């Protein structure tokens, strides 16, 4: 009994406050966060308009001053489908997209950071709790691509209009 008490005190004294300090993020967690955000070197208003053009879902909530766009829940059968699939993996799933915008300043030009969070919920049956699953990131990458294309089109139209005058 004395050995058990001594060994438990030894373990507690050796670990100390190390258990209470936050653990550093793993490389996978850092990559996952970075894959859900992108920096566009364009004015905030242009990126905001491009995001609206790129989204094809009903918007439930938006606030340009706070930099937030939130979609309604989308059923997995009505939403985005991976190119290698013909039907959704989870038929009872639904998801929503949350886009957050942040103004930035890089030397010599404006920049805007966009973060897309896809919250996927799966319902097993009528009684059980919903289960949250992580996104594969493909739809987010697709939206980033469409936003980038919209910005390029806006810039090209602006250059063409100024060349005519």
Buried (B, 14 or more C-beta within 10 A) or exposed (E): EEEEEEEEEEEEEEEEEEEEEEEEEEEEEEEBEEBBBBEBEBBBEBBBBBBBBBBEBEEEEBEEEEBEBBBEBBEBEEBBBEEEEEEBEBEBBBBBBBBBBEEBEEEEEBBBBBBBBBBBBBBEEEEEEEEEBEBEBBBBBBBBEBBBEBBEEBEEEEEEEEEEE
